[in-house]
Amino acid sequence: MNPNLARLQPYPFEKLRALFAGIEPPAHLKPIRLSIGEPQH
């Protein structure tokens, strides 16, 4: 395998998951769905 693969940075969604780890939204607020792709009706 290419030895430079270890130098790659994490994917953006992996970074977001790490940033949001342990954060809980306020229970009294409705979630805002941020879907990517086809509309979710």
N, C-alpha and C positions, 0 to 999 in steps of 0.2 A: 504494500500500500504506500501511498504517497506520504512521506514523513512530515510534510507541511500541513496535513489535515489538522493536526493538533493546534496549529496556529490560528485556525478559523475562529471567529467570534460566534457566540450563540445566536440562534435565530431571534428575530424581534419578539415573537410571541413567547419564547422561553424567557427573555428578559422581562417582559410584562408580567408573566406568571411569578417570577421572583420578586418583582416590585410589589405586587398585590398580595403576596403571601402573608397571611395573618390579619389581613384587613377585612373587617365585617361591615357591610353597609347598615345604615340605620333601619331598624325593623319597621318603622312606621312609613317608610317611603316605598313607592312602587319601583321596581327595577326598570331601567331603560335598556332595551335590547339593542345592541349594536351588531346586527347581523351583517355578514359579508357574503355577497352572492345574490341569489334570487330573493325577491321580497318574501317576507314571512307574514302572511295575512291570517 
